[in-house]
Amino acid sequence: ILDLLWSDPMTSEGCVPNEVRGGGCYWGPDVTEDFLRRHHMQLIVRSHECKQEGYEFCHNRKVGG
C-alpha cells in the first residue's frame, strides 16, 4: 500500500518505475482495479497535490484527489 500512496496514476496499463523521482512508480487502470478488488474497496483518494478544479478523477473515476 505504501508504494501506491507515493506513486502516480498513468493512462496506460501496467506499472513502471518513476525514474524522474527516483522512487515509487506510475500505475495503470489495471493495477487500480486489481488493488481495489483485493482490498474490497471502491475508490482510492489521493490528496497531496492542489488541483485547479479542487479535485480530479482518473481510472474510470476510481482514483480521485
C-alpha positions as protocol buffer text, in pm:
chain_id: "A"
residue {
  index: 1
  type: ILE
  ca { x: 0 y: 0 z: 0 }
}
residue {
  index: 2
  type: LEU
  ca { x: 288 y: 240 z: 72 }
}
residue {
  index: 3
  type: ASP
  ca { x: 410 y: 228 z: -290 }
}
residue {
  index: 4
  type: LEU
  ca { x: 60 y: 312 z: -413 }
}
residue {
  index: 5
  type: LEU
  ca { x: 35 y: 615 z: -185 }
}
residue {
  index: 6
  type: TRP
  ca { x: 365 y: 763 z: -305 }
}
residue {
  index: 7
  type: SER
  ca { x: 325 y: 676 z: -671 }
}
residue {
  index: 8
  type: ASP
  ca { x: 123 y: 831 z: -953 }
}
residue {
  index: 9
  type: PRO
  ca { x: -151 y: 701 z: -1184 }
}
residue {
  index: 10
  type: MET
  ca { x: -94 y: 683 z: -1561 }
}
residue {
  index: 11
  type: THR
  ca { x: -332 y: 624 z: -1851 }
}
residue {
  index: 12
  type: SER
  ca { x: -163 y: 312 z: -1992 }
}
residue {
  index: 13
  type: GLU
  ca { x: -179 y: -36 z: -1841 }
}
residue {
  index: 14
  type: GLY
  ca { x: 87 y: -178 z: -1610 }
}
residue {
  index: 15
  type: CYS
  ca { x: 334 y: -42 z: -1359 }
}
residue {
  index: 16
  type: VAL
  ca { x: 668 y: 124 z: -1436 }
}
residue {
  index: 17
  type: PRO
  ca { x: 932 y: 278 z: -1208 }
}
residue {
  index: 18
  type: ASN
  ca { x: 930 y: 656 z: -1167 }
}
residue {
  index: 19
  type: GLU
  ca { x: 1281 y: 733 z: -1287 }
}
residue {
  index: 20
  type: VAL
  ca { x: 1229 y: 1111 z: -1250 }
}
residue {
  index: 21
  type: ARG
  ca { x: 1156 y: 1096 z: -878 }
}
residue {
  index: 22
  type: GLY
  ca { x: 1391 y: 807 z: -809 }
}
residue {
  index: 23
  type: GLY
  ca { x: 1124 y: 616 z: -619 }
}
residue {
  index: 24
  type: GLY
  ca { x: 771 y: 494 z: -647 }
}
residue {
  index: 25
  type: CYS
  ca { x: 610 y: 410 z: -979 }
}
residue {
  index: 26
  type: TYR
  ca { x: 343 y: 501 z: -1230 }
}
residue {
  index: 27
  type: TRP
  ca { x: 49 y: 260 z: -1229 }
}
residue {
  index: 28
  type: GLY
  ca { x: -229 y: 199 z: -1478 }
}
residue {
  index: 29
  type: PRO
  ca { x: -603 y: 137 z: -1454 }
}
residue {
  index: 30
  type: ASP
  ca { x: -546 y: -240 z: -1448 }
}
residue {
  index: 31
  type: VAL
  ca { x: -341 y: -201 z: -1129 }
}
residue {
  index: 32
  type: THR
  ca { x: -615 y: 18 z: -977 }
}
residue {
  index: 33
  type: GLU
  ca { x: -881 y: -246 z: -1050 }
}
residue {
  index: 34
  type: ASP
  ca { x: -667 y: -524 z: -901 }
}
residue {
  index: 35
  type: PHE
  ca { x: -583 y: -322 z: -588 }
}
residue {
  index: 36
  type: LEU
  ca { x: -946 y: -225 z: -523 }
}
residue {
  index: 37
  type: ARG
  ca { x: -1069 y: -581 z: -573 }
}
residue {
  index: 38
  type: ARG
  ca { x: -801 y: -734 z: -346 }
}
residue {
  index: 39
  type: HIS
  ca { x: -872 y: -488 z: -65 }
}
residue {
  index: 40
  type: HIS
  ca { x: -1252 y: -478 z: -103 }
}
residue {
  index: 41
  type: MET
  ca { x: -1251 y: -106 z: -180 }
}
residue {
  index: 42
  type: GLN
  ca { x: -1431 y: 111 z: -436 }
}
residue {
  index: 43
  type: LEU
  ca { x: -1217 y: 426 z: -459 }
}
residue {
  index: 44
  type: ILE
  ca { x: -861 y: 545 z: -400 }
}
residue {
  index: 45
  type: VAL
  ca { x: -846 y: 905 z: -274 }
}
residue {
  index: 46
  type: ARG
  ca { x: -518 y: 1090 z: -310 }
}
residue {
  index: 47
  type: SER
  ca { x: -493 y: 1442 z: -173 }
}
residue {
  index: 48
  type: HIS
  ca { x: -131 y: 1551 z: -166 }
}
residue {
  index: 49
  type: GLU
  ca { x: -149 y: 1789 z: -464 }
}
residue {
  index: 50
  type: CYS
  ca { x: -355 y: 2101 z: -526 }
}
residue {
  index: 51
  type: LYS
  ca { x: -579 y: 2066 z: -833 }
}
residue {
  index: 52
  type: GLN
  ca { x: -708 y: 2361 z: -1036 }
}
residue {
  index: 53
  type: GLU
  ca { x: -1073 y: 2248 z: -1005 }
}
residue {
  index: 54
  type: GLY
  ca { x: -1031 y: 2133 z: -644 }
}
residue {
  index: 55
  type: TYR
  ca { x: -1016 y: 1763 z: -736 }
}
residue {
  index: 56
  type: GLU
  ca { x: -997 y: 1532 z: -1036 }
}
residue {
  index: 57
  type: PHE
  ca { x: -1063 y: 1168 z: -1116 }
}
residue {
  index: 58
  type: CYS
  ca { x: -890 y: 913 z: -1336 }
}
residue {
  index: 59
  type: HIS
  ca { x: -902 y: 537 z: -1398 }
}
residue {
  index: 60
  type: ASN
  ca { x: -1276 y: 535 z: -1466 }
}
residue {
  index: 61
  type: ARG
  ca { x: -1343 y: 757 z: -1162 }
}
residue {
  index: 62
  type: LYS
  ca { x: -1183 y: 504 z: -926 }
}
residue {
  index: 63
  type: VAL
  ca { x: -885 y: 727 z: -837 }
}
residue {
  index: 64
  type: GLY
  ca { x: -957 y: 1079 z: -713 }
}
residue {
  index: 65
  type: GLY
  ca { x: -791 y: 1356 z: -530 }
}
